[in-house]
Amino acid sequence: MKPLKFLLCLCFCSFCAPLSAQSPQVKKAAKAIFSLNTFRADGTPIATSFGVFVSQDGTAVSQWKPFVGAAKAFVVDTDGKKYNVEALVGANDIYDVCKFKVEGQTPSASVSQTPVAEKEQLWLVGYKAKSPRLLHSSVKKVEPFSTTTAISSEKSYGYYILDLQTPENVLFSPLLNENGEVVALLHTASKEGVANAVSAVYPSDMTAQTIGAGAITLSASSIPVVLPTEYKEAQLTLIMASQNRKGEAYNALVDYFIKKFPQKVDGYEARARIFLSNREYKKAEQDMQKAISISEDKADQHYALSQLILDKNVYMPEDSLPEWSLERALNETETAYALKESPLFLHQKAKVLAAMRRLEDAAKVYLSLQNTSLAGPDMMVAASMCRQQAGAPFEETIALMDSALNCCPQPLTFQSAKYVSIRANMYQQEGLYRKAINDFNLYEKLMVGYNLHPDFYYNRFICERESKQFQQALDDISKAIEKNSNNEGYRCEKASLLLRLRMNEEAIAEANRALIINPESADAYAVLGAAQCSLGKKHEGLLNLQQAKSLGYSSADELINRFSK
């Protein structure tokens, strides 16, 4: 038995070799491996994995999955030194790899740019504090794959099938060549002695992914993405992040931006908006005052503060905050305009005046903007709306709407359709139904090819019914129902029109459909009862009219008296 034991020990030693038996290059590279630990915002651990530093500035490659849902992470090298993860660079969820940066200087290993060949000998470095261990492997097969997500142009990388029997908990540990260069990260492993690895060049090639699929992938983590060193590029990253990163992921990036660019206003403005959404008004004020103090163009920051205060008063009016009153918002935008006569600041002033219900003053400011670079239909429409709410004569407000449409490119296109719709609603409110119908028809023509809202057909139905264009009205209320078949009100309106047209059987059918949607519909019972009475079914009809009365239908008694005779 002794010779057999000796042989087994010899085989094991060749499989799991001590680091001391390796070349200086391999020893140095082994110092660059680490364990990765990720956590949620509440401190709950998510996962532990492994990786390797590929640059002394803290750049590392590892597994992506542990970062999904993570708000913080750290790595620990073989000497037990801990490094906080600072930012993500790029990630791919198909191959489950990522690139990130930690805080501080780190040991590193070089990534081999030389393609790996079949039968090449590699070493898997298993993480173990103070004494990493090496497992010998050979490459059985190389499967190339191409991608354009990691770098700007397409490049081919290797996916390797290895002859390797691995212990547990070594996935995403690095594989080294004889020169101590990192060639791959262990991707999968089986008990049968077959393992797969993905080229380490692939994640190490990744660059900052601020747009596209890469940015969407990174948004699954709340850890911020790395910012470009150039301010303008970092500013663009921050803007893009406001669209594709939400909640903690966006908040972390804003804090990271402030850390990297403490003398730029963008981060403070963005964080002030975060504080506003969380109703942390004092913190929002502090950030805006910081932005004002460091800004080279203080007018813009007074304008931004005015916007913040206006939004608070419009969307969170229930919170009493005297220091953030609408008067303060007006003062801030007037301060901005005194520093720099920008039409943007006048536009802000008009919006604040409108919120203060100083509607005629707001209208005057909107009209004054017609002499600036902001001239156009939007200013005329805003002025018209203000004057309408202030109770100005209809002739004056509709004249402003006409002027707004005259400002639009002629002939009108779908881009001007919204103004036509506004004028149509104004005509409808004034009872000028035929003019409203003309505008609704024009709106439909301008919006050809677009899916119109059912309320469009309902509003045009109202105007057509009041203009006694009954067939057109019937067509439009049917179209509204087709687009929203569960709207009880639409069905009651159609039933009422059918009753008016003495189409009693059809009215009964439509009223019953409304009652299926809402068994407590007073309007539906009223139409149903009236239609049944009109067909001579007085007993049944009067019972339904009594039901309408019990449900609060205001004209029920009148109908009951009429049909009781």
C-alpha positions as CSV (number, residue, x, y, z in Angstrom):
1,M,0.0,0.0,0.0
2,K,2.8,2.4,0.6
3,P,3.8,2.8,-3.1
4,L,0.1,3.5,-3.9
5,K,-0.1,6.2,-1.2
6,F,3.1,7.7,-2.4
7,L,1.7,7.8,-6.0
8,L,-1.5,9.4,-4.9
9,C,0.3,12.1,-2.9
10,L,2.5,12.8,-5.9
11,C,-0.5,13.2,-8.2
12,F,-2.2,15.6,-5.8
13,C,0.9,17.7,-5.5
14,S,1.1,18.1,-9.2
15,F,-2.6,19.0,-9.3
16,C,-2.5,21.5,-6.4
17,A,0.9,23.1,-6.4
18,P,2.2,25.5,-3.7
19,L,2.8,29.0,-4.8
20,S,6.5,28.8,-3.6
21,A,7.2,26.4,-6.5
22,Q,6.2,28.9,-9.1
23,S,8.1,31.5,-11.1
24,P,8.4,35.1,-9.7
25,Q,5.9,36.3,-12.4
26,V,3.3,33.8,-11.2
27,K,3.9,34.7,-7.6
28,K,3.4,38.4,-8.3
29,A,0.3,37.8,-10.3
30,A,-1.2,35.7,-7.5
31,K,-0.9,38.7,-5.2
32,A,-3.5,40.5,-7.5
33,I,-6.4,38.1,-6.8
34,F,-9.1,39.0,-4.3
35,S,-12.5,38.0,-2.9
36,L,-15.5,40.2,-3.8
37,N,-18.3,40.9,-1.3
38,T,-21.5,42.8,-2.3
39,F,-24.3,44.2,-0.1
40,R,-27.8,45.7,-0.4
41,A,-28.4,49.3,0.9
42,D,-29.6,47.9,4.2
43,G,-26.3,46.0,4.6
44,T,-27.8,42.5,3.7
45,P,-25.1,40.4,2.0
46,I,-25.8,39.5,-1.6
47,A,-22.9,37.3,-2.8
48,T,-19.2,36.6,-2.6
49,S,-17.1,35.9,-5.7
50,F,-13.5,36.3,-6.9
51,G,-11.5,38.4,-9.4
52,V,-8.2,40.0,-10.1
53,F,-6.7,43.5,-10.3
54,V,-5.5,44.3,-13.8
55,S,-4.1,47.7,-13.0
56,Q,-2.3,49.4,-10.1
57,D,-4.9,52.2,-10.1
58,G,-7.5,49.8,-8.6
59,T,-9.1,48.5,-11.9
60,A,-10.4,45.0,-11.5
61,V,-12.3,42.3,-13.4
62,S,-14.7,39.9,-11.8
63,Q,-18.2,38.5,-11.9
64,W,-21.2,40.7,-12.7
65,K,-24.1,38.9,-11.0
66,P,-23.1,39.8,-7.4
67,F,-23.4,43.5,-8.3
68,V,-27.1,43.2,-9.3
69,G,-29.1,45.0,-6.6
70,A,-25.9,45.9,-4.7
71,A,-25.5,49.4,-3.1
72,K,-22.0,48.8,-1.8
73,A,-19.2,46.3,-2.2
74,F,-15.6,45.7,-1.1
75,V,-12.8,43.4,-2.1
76,V,-10.1,41.8,0.1
77,D,-6.7,40.8,-1.3
78,T,-4.5,37.9,-0.3
79,D,-2.8,40.0,2.3
80,G,-6.1,40.8,4.0
81,K,-6.3,44.4,2.8
82,K,-9.8,45.7,2.2
83,Y,-10.7,48.0,-0.7
84,N,-14.1,49.7,-1.2
85,V,-15.6,49.4,-4.7
86,E,-15.7,53.0,-6.0
87,A,-17.5,52.6,-9.4
88,L,-18.5,50.3,-12.2
89,V,-17.0,50.6,-15.6
90,G,-18.8,48.0,-17.7
91,A,-20.6,44.7,-17.5
92,N,-22.1,41.9,-19.6
93,D,-24.8,39.7,-18.2
94,I,-24.5,37.0,-20.8
95,Y,-20.9,36.1,-19.9
96,D,-21.5,37.4,-16.3
97,V,-18.3,39.5,-16.3
98,C,-17.7,43.1,-15.3
99,K,-15.0,45.7,-14.8
100,F,-14.8,48.1,-11.9
101,K,-12.6,50.3,-9.8
102,V,-11.7,50.3,-6.1
103,E,-10.4,53.1,-4.0
104,G,-6.6,53.3,-3.7
105,Q,-3.5,51.7,-5.3
106,T,-3.5,47.9,-5.6
107,P,-1.3,45.1,-6.7
108,S,-1.9,44.0,-10.3
109,A,-1.4,41.3,-12.9
110,S,-1.0,41.9,-16.6
111,V,-3.7,40.7,-18.9
112,S,-2.3,38.6,-21.8
113,Q,-3.2,39.9,-25.2
114,T,-1.9,36.8,-26.9
115,P,-4.6,34.4,-28.0
116,V,-4.7,31.1,-26.1
117,A,-4.1,28.0,-28.2
118,E,-5.5,24.5,-27.7
119,K,-3.4,22.3,-25.3
120,E,-1.8,25.3,-23.7
121,Q,-1.0,24.9,-20.0
122,L,-2.7,27.3,-17.6
123,W,-2.8,27.7,-13.8
124,L,-6.0,28.5,-11.9
125,V,-5.2,30.7,-8.9
126,G,-7.5,29.9,-6.0
127,Y,-8.1,32.7,-3.4
128,K,-6.7,32.0,0.0
129,A,-5.5,34.6,2.4
130,K,-1.7,34.7,2.7
131,S,-1.2,31.5,0.6
132,P,-3.0,31.3,-2.7
133,R,-3.0,27.8,-4.3
134,L,-2.6,26.9,-8.0
135,L,-4.4,24.3,-10.0
136,H,-2.9,23.0,-13.2
137,S,-5.1,22.9,-16.3
138,S,-4.9,22.5,-20.0
139,V,-7.0,24.0,-22.8
140,K,-9.1,21.4,-24.6
141,K,-10.9,23.7,-27.0
142,V,-11.2,27.4,-27.9
143,E,-14.5,28.8,-29.0
144,P,-14.2,32.4,-30.2
145,F,-17.0,35.0,-29.8
146,S,-17.3,38.6,-31.1
147,T,-18.9,41.6,-29.5
148,T,-19.1,45.3,-30.0
149,T,-20.4,46.1,-26.5
150,A,-17.1,46.3,-24.7
151,I,-15.2,48.5,-27.1
152,S,-16.1,50.7,-30.0
153,S,-15.3,48.2,-32.8
154,E,-15.9,44.5,-33.1
155,K,-13.3,42.3,-31.6
156,S,-13.0,38.5,-31.1
157,Y,-12.4,36.9,-27.7
158,G,-11.9,33.4,-26.5
159,Y,-14.2,31.1,-24.6
160,Y,-12.2,28.2,-23.3
161,I,-13.1,24.6,-22.5
162,L,-10.6,23.3,-19.9
163,D,-9.5,20.0,-18.6
164,L,-9.8,20.9,-14.9
165,Q,-11.1,19.4,-11.7
166,T,-11.9,22.3,-9.4
167,P,-12.8,22.5,-5.7
168,E,-15.9,24.5,-4.7
169,N,-16.1,28.3,-4.5
170,V,-13.5,29.2,-7.1
171,L,-15.7,30.5,-10.0
172,F,-14.3,33.7,-11.5
173,S,-10.8,33.1,-10.1
174,P,-8.2,34.0,-12.7
175,L,-6.3,31.6,-14.9
176,L,-2.6,32.4,-15.6
177,N,-0.2,31.4,-18.3
178,E,3.4,30.4,-17.6
179,N,4.5,34.0,-17.7
180,G,2.1,34.9,-14.9
181,E,-0.3,36.8,-17.2
182,V,-4.1,36.6,-16.7
183,V,-5.7,34.9,-19.7
184,A,-9.2,34.1,-18.4
185,L,-11.7,34.0,-15.6
186,L,-13.2,30.7,-14.6
187,H,-16.9,30.8,-15.8
188,T,-18.4,27.4,-15.0
189,A,-17.2,24.1,-13.6
190,S,-18.5,20.5,-13.3
191,K,-17.7,17.6,-11.1
192,E,-16.8,15.6,-14.2
193,G,-13.6,17.6,-14.6
194,V,-14.7,19.9,-17.3
195,A,-14.6,23.7,-16.8
196,N,-15.2,26.8,-19.0
197,A,-13.5,30.1,-18.8
198,V,-14.1,33.5,-20.5
199,S,-11.2,35.6,-21.8
200,A,-10.0,38.2,-19.3
201,V,-9.3,40.5,-22.2
202,Y,-13.0,40.9,-22.8
203,P,-13.9,42.6,-19.4
204,S,-10.6,44.4,-19.3
205,D,-11.4,46.0,-22.7
206,M,-14.6,47.5,-21.3
207,T,-14.9,51.2,-21.4
208,A,-17.4,53.5,-19.6
209,Q,-20.9,52.5,-20.7
210,T,-23.1,55.6,-20.4
211,I,-25.7,54.8,-23.1
212,G,-27.1,51.7,-24.9
213,A,-27.4,48.1,-23.7
214,G,-24.3,48.4,-21.5
215,A,-25.8,51.3,-19.5
216,I,-29.0,49.4,-19.1
217,T,-27.1,46.4,-17.7
218,L,-25.2,48.6,-15.2
219,S,-28.4,50.3,-14.0
220,A,-29.3,47.0,-12.3
221,S,-26.8,47.9,-9.6
222,S,-26.9,50.9,-7.3
223,I,-23.2,51.3,-7.3
224,P,-22.3,54.3,-9.4
225,V,-20.7,54.0,-12.8
226,V,-17.2,55.4,-13.4
227,L,-17.1,59.0,-14.6
228,P,-14.8,60.2,-17.4
229,T,-12.0,62.4,-16.2
230,E,-13.1,65.2,-18.6
231,Y,-15.8,67.3,-17.0
232,K,-18.0,67.7,-20.1
233,E,-18.0,64.0,-20.7
234,A,-18.8,63.4,-17.0
235,Q,-21.6,65.9,-17.2
236,L,-23.1,64.0,-20.1
237,T,-22.8,60.8,-18.1
238,L,-24.8,62.4,-15.3
239,I,-27.5,63.6,-17.7
240,M,-27.8,60.2,-19.3
241,A,-28.0,58.5,-15.9
242,S,-31.0,60.6,-14.9
243,Q,-32.8,58.8,-17.7
244,N,-31.6,55.2,-17.2
245,R,-30.7,54.9,-13.5
246,K,-33.4,55.2,-10.8
247,G,-33.5,55.3,-7.1
248,E,-30.4,54.4,-5.2
249,A,-28.5,53.8,-8.4
250,Y,-29.0,57.4,-9.5
251,N,-28.4,58.8,-6.0
252,A,-25.1,57.0,-5.7
253,L,-23.9,58.4,-9.1
254,V,-24.8,61.9,-8.1
255,D,-22.8,61.6,-4.8
256,Y,-20.0,60.2,-6.8
257,F,-20.1,63.1,-9.3
258,I,-19.9,65.6,-6.4
259,K,-16.9,63.7,-5.0
260,K,-15.1,63.8,-8.4
261,F,-16.2,67.3,-9.3
262,P,-16.7,69.2,-6.1
263,Q,-16.4,72.6,-7.7
264,K,-19.0,72.0,-10.4
265,V,-22.7,72.8,-9.8
266,D,-24.3,69.9,-11.7
267,G,-24.0,67.4,-8.9
268,Y,-25.4,69.8,-6.2
269,E,-28.3,70.7,-8.5
270,A,-29.1,67.1,-9.1
271,R,-28.8,66.2,-5.4
272,A,-31.1,69.1,-4.5
273,R,-33.8,67.6,-6.7
274,I,-33.3,64.3,-5.0
275,F,-33.7,66.0,-1.6
276,L,-36.8,67.8,-2.9
277,S,-38.4,64.5,-4.0
278,N,-37.7,63.1,-0.5
279,R,-39.1,66.3,1.1
280,E,-35.7,67.1,2.6
281,Y,-36.1,70.8,1.9
282,K,-33.3,72.1,4.2
283,K,-30.8,69.8,2.5
284,A,-32.0,70.9,-0.9
285,E,-31.5,74.5,0.1
286,Q,-28.0,73.8,1.4
287,D,-27.0,72.2,-1.9
288,M,-28.5,75.0,-4.0
289,Q,-26.7,77.6,-1.8
290,K,-23.5,75.7,-2.4
291,A,-24.1,75.7,-6.1
292,I,-24.7,79.5,-6.0
293,S,-21.5,80.0,-4.1
294,I,-19.2,78.1,-6.5
295,S,-21.0,79.0,-9.7
296,E,-19.3,81.2,-12.2
297,D,-22.8,82.1,-13.6
298,K,-24.8,82.7,-10.4
299,A,-27.9,83.8,-12.5
300,D,-28.4,80.2,-13.6
301,Q,-28.3,78.9,-10.1
302,H,-30.9,81.5,-8.8
303,Y,-33.0,80.4,-11.8
304,A,-32.6,76.7,-10.8
305,L,-33.5,77.5,-7.2
306,S,-36.6,79.3,-8.4
307,Q,-37.6,76.2,-10.4
308,L,-37.1,74.0,-7.4
309,I,-39.2,76.2,-5.2
310,L,-42.0,76.4,-7.8
311,D,-42.0,72.6,-8.2
312,K,-42.3,72.2,-4.4
313,N,-45.4,74.6,-4.3
314,V,-47.1,73.0,-7.3
315,Y,-46.5,69.3,-6.5
316,M,-46.2,69.4,-2.7
317,P,-48.4,72.3,-1.6
318,E,-49.5,70.4,1.5
319,D,-46.1,71.0,3.1
320,S,-45.9,74.3,4.9
321,L,-42.6,76.0,4.2
322,P,-42.7,79.8,4.4
323,E,-39.1,80.1,3.4
324,W,-39.9,78.4,0.1
325,S,-43.0,80.4,-0.8
326,L,-44.0,81.4,-4.4
327,E,-42.9,84.9,-3.5
328,R,-39.4,83.5,-2.9
329,A,-39.5,81.7,-6.2
330,L,-40.4,85.0,-7.9
331,N,-37.6,86.8,-6.1
332,E,-35.1,84.2,-7.2
333,T,-36.0,84.4,-10.9
334,E,-36.0,88.2,-10.7
335,T,-32.5,88.1,-9.2
336,A,-31.4,85.8,-12.0
337,Y,-32.9,88.2,-14.6
338,A,-31.1,91.2,-12.9
339,L,-27.8,89.3,-13.3
340,K,-28.4,88.2,-16.8
341,E,-31.3,89.2,-19.1
342,S,-32.2,85.7,-20.4
343,P,-35.7,85.0,-21.8
344,L,-35.6,81.7,-19.9
345,F,-35.8,83.6,-16.6
346,L,-38.7,85.7,-17.9
347,H,-40.5,82.4,-18.8
348,Q,-39.9,81.2,-15.3
349,K,-41.3,84.4,-14.0
350,A,-44.5,83.9,-16.0
351,K,-44.9,80.4,-14.6
352,V,-44.4,81.6,-11.1
353,L,-46.9,84.4,-11.6
354,A,-49.4,82.0,-13.0
355,A,-49.0,79.7,-9.9
356,M,-49.5,82.8,-7.7
357,R,-52.8,83.4,-9.6
358,R,-51.6,86.7,-10.9
359,L,-52.9,85.6,-14.2
360,E,-53.1,88.9,-16.1
361,D,-49.5,89.7,-15.1
362,A,-48.4,86.2,-16.2
363,A,-50.2,86.7,-19.5
364,K,-48.3,90.0,-20.1
365,V,-45.0,88.3,-19.5
366,Y,-45.8,85.4,-21.8
367,L,-46.8,87.9,-24.5
368,S,-43.6,89.9,-24.0
369,L,-41.6,86.7,-24.8
370,Q,-42.9,87.0,-28.4
371,N,-40.0,89.5,-28.8
372,T,-37.4,87.1,-27.7
373,S,-35.8,83.8,-28.9
374,L,-38.6,81.9,-27.2
375,A,-41.3,83.4,-29.5
376,G,-43.7,80.9,-30.8
377,P,-47.1,79.3,-30.3
378,D,-46.4,78.0,-26.8
379,M,-46.1,81.5,-25.4
380,M,-49.4,82.6,-27.1
381,V,-51.2,79.5,-25.8
382,A,-50.0,80.1,-22.3
383,A,-51.1,83.7,-22.4
384,S,-54.5,82.6,-23.7
385,M,-54.9,80.1,-20.9
386,C,-54.0,82.6,-18.3
387,R,-56.4,85.2,-19.7
388,Q,-59.2,82.6,-19.9
389,Q,-58.7,81.6,-16.2
390,A,-58.6,85.3,-15.3
391,G,-62.1,85.6,-16.8
392,A,-61.2,87.7,-19.9
393,P,-63.8,87.9,-22.6
394,F,-63.9,84.8,-24.8
395,E,-63.3,86.8,-28.0
396,E,-59.9,87.9,-26.5
397,T,-58.8,84.5,-25.4
398,I,-59.8,82.8,-28.7
399,A,-58.0,85.6,-30.6
400,L,-54.8,84.6,-28.8
401,M,-55.3,81.0,-29.8
402,D,-55.8,82.1,-33.4
403,S,-52.6,84.0,-33.2
404,A,-50.9,80.9,-31.8
405,L,-51.9,78.8,-34.7
406,N,-50.9,81.6,-37.1
407,C,-47.4,81.4,-35.6
408,C,-47.2,77.7,-36.6
409,P,-45.7,76.6,-39.9
410,Q,-48.3,76.6,-42.7
411,P,-49.9,74.3,-43.7
412,L,-50.4,72.9,-40.3
413,T,-48.7,69.6,-39.4
414,F,-49.2,67.0,-36.6
415,Q,-46.7,69.1,-34.5
416,S,-49.4,71.9,-34.3
417,A,-52.2,69.5,-33.7
418,K,-52.1,70.0,-29.9
419,Y,-52.9,73.7,-30.4
420,V,-55.9,72.8,-32.6
421,S,-57.2,70.5,-29.9
422,I,-56.9,73.2,-27.3
423,R,-58.9,75.6,-29.5
424,A,-61.5,72.9,-30.1
425,N,-62.0,72.5,-26.4
426,M,-62.3,76.2,-25.9
427,Y,-65.1,76.3,-28.5
428,Q,-66.8,73.3,-26.9
429,Q,-66.7,75.0,-23.4
430,E,-68.2,78.1,-24.9
431,G,-71.0,76.2,-26.6
432,L,-69.8,76.9,-30.1
433,Y,-70.2,73.3,-31.1
434,R,-69.9,73.5,-34.9
435,K,-66.7,75.5,-34.7
436,A,-65.4,72.9,-32.2
437,I,-66.4,70.1,-34.6
438,N,-64.4,71.8,-37.3
439,D,-61.3,71.9,-35.1
440,F,-61.8,68.3,-33.9
441,N,-62.0,67.2,-37.6
442,L,-58.8,69.2,-38.4
443,Y,-57.1,67.6,-35.4
444,E,-58.0,64.1,-36.6
445,K,-56.7,64.9,-40.0
446,L,-53.4,66.2,-38.6
447,M,-53.0,63.1,-36.4
448,V,-53.7,60.6,-39.2
449,G,-51.8,57.4,-38.4
450,Y,-51.8,58.0,-34.7
451,N,-53.9,56.2,-32.1
452,L,-56.3,58.8,-30.8
453,H,-57.6,58.7,-27.2
454,P,-61.2,57.6,-26.7
455,D,-61.9,61.0,-25.0
456,F,-61.3,62.6,-28.4
457,Y,-64.2,60.7,-29.9
458,Y,-66.3,61.4,-26.8
459,N,-65.8,65.1,-26.9
460,R,-66.5,65.3,-30.6
461,F,-69.6,63.2,-29.9
462,I,-70.9,65.8,-27.4
463,C,-70.5,68.6,-30.0
464,E,-72.1,66.5,-32.7
465,R,-75.0,65.6,-30.5
466,E,-75.6,69.2,-29.5
467,S,-75.4,70.2,-33.1
468,K,-78.0,67.5,-34.0
469,Q,-75.5,65.7,-36.2
470,F,-76.9,62.4,-34.7
471,Q,-75.4,59.9,-37.1
472,Q,-71.9,61.4,-36.7
473,A,-72.5,61.4,-32.9
474,L,-73.5,57.8,-32.9
475,D,-70.4,56.8,-34.9
476,D,-68.1,58.7,-32.5
477,I,-69.5,57.4,-29.3
478,S,-69.3,53.9,-30.8
479,K,-65.7,54.5,-31.6
480,A,-65.0,55.7,-28.1
481,I,-66.6,52.5,-26.7
482,E,-64.6,50.4,-29.2
483,K,-61.4,51.9,-27.7
484,N,-62.6,51.6,-24.1
485,S,-65.3,49.0,-23.8
486,N,-65.4,49.0,-20.0
487,N,-66.3,52.7,-19.7
488,E,-69.8,52.8,-18.2
489,G,-70.2,56.5,-19.0
490,Y,-69.7,56.0,-22.7
491,R,-72.3,53.2,-22.9
492,C,-74.8,55.3,-20.9
493,E,-74.3,58.2,-23.3
494,K,-74.8,56.0,-26.3
495,A,-77.9,54.4,-24.8
496,S,-79.3,57.9,-24.1
497,L,-78.7,59.0,-27.7
498,L,-80.3,55.8,-29.0
499,L,-83.3,56.5,-26.8
500,R,-83.5,60.0,-28.2
501,L,-83.5,58.6,-31.7
502,R,-86.3,56.2,-30.6
503,M,-84.1,53.2,-31.2
504,N,-85.5,51.7,-28.0
505,E,-84.4,48.1,-28.4
506,E,-80.8,49.2,-29.1
507,A,-81.0,51.6,-26.1
508,I,-82.1,48.8,-23.8
509,A,-79.2,46.5,-25.0
510,E,-76.7,49.3,-24.4
511,A,-78.1,50.2,-21.0
512,N,-77.8,46.5,-20.0
513,R,-74.2,46.5,-21.1
514,A,-73.6,49.5,-18.9
515,L,-75.2,47.7,-15.9
516,I,-72.9,44.7,-16.4
517,I,-70.0,47.1,-15.9
518,N,-71.6,48.9,-13.0
519,P,-74.8,47.4,-11.5
520,E,-75.3,50.6,-9.5
521,S,-75.4,52.9,-12.5
522,A,-78.4,55.3,-12.0
523,D,-78.0,56.7,-15.6
524,A,-78.2,53.2,-17.0
525,Y,-81.4,52.3,-15.0
526,A,-82.9,55.6,-16.1
527,V,-82.4,55.0,-19.8
528,L,-83.4,51.3,-19.5
529,G,-86.6,52.2,-17.7
530,A,-87.5,55.0,-20.2
531,A,-86.8,52.8,-23.2
532,Q,-88.9,49.9,-21.7
533,C,-91.8,52.3,-21.0
534,S,-91.6,53.7,-24.6
535,L,-92.0,50.1,-25.8
536,G,-95.1,49.6,-23.7
537,K,-93.4,47.6,-20.9
538,K,-94.5,50.1,-18.3
539,H,-94.5,47.9,-15.2
540,E,-90.9,46.8,-15.8
541,G,-89.8,50.2,-17.0
542,L,-91.3,52.0,-13.9
543,L,-89.5,49.6,-11.6
544,N,-86.2,50.5,-13.3
545,L,-87.0,54.2,-13.1
546,Q,-87.7,53.7,-9.3
547,Q,-84.3,52.0,-9.1
548,A,-82.7,55.0,-10.8
549,K,-84.4,57.3,-8.3
550,S,-83.1,55.3,-5.4
551,L,-79.6,55.6,-6.8
552,G,-79.8,59.4,-7.0
553,Y,-80.9,60.1,-10.6
554,S,-82.1,63.7,-10.5
555,S,-84.8,63.5,-13.2
556,A,-86.3,60.2,-12.1
557,D,-89.5,61.8,-10.7
558,E,-90.1,63.6,-14.0
559,L,-89.8,60.5,-16.0
560,I,-91.9,58.4,-13.6
561,N,-94.7,61.0,-13.8
562,R,-94.5,61.1,-17.6
563,F,-94.8,57.4,-18.1
564,S,-97.3,56.8,-15.3
565,K,-100.1,58.5,-17.2
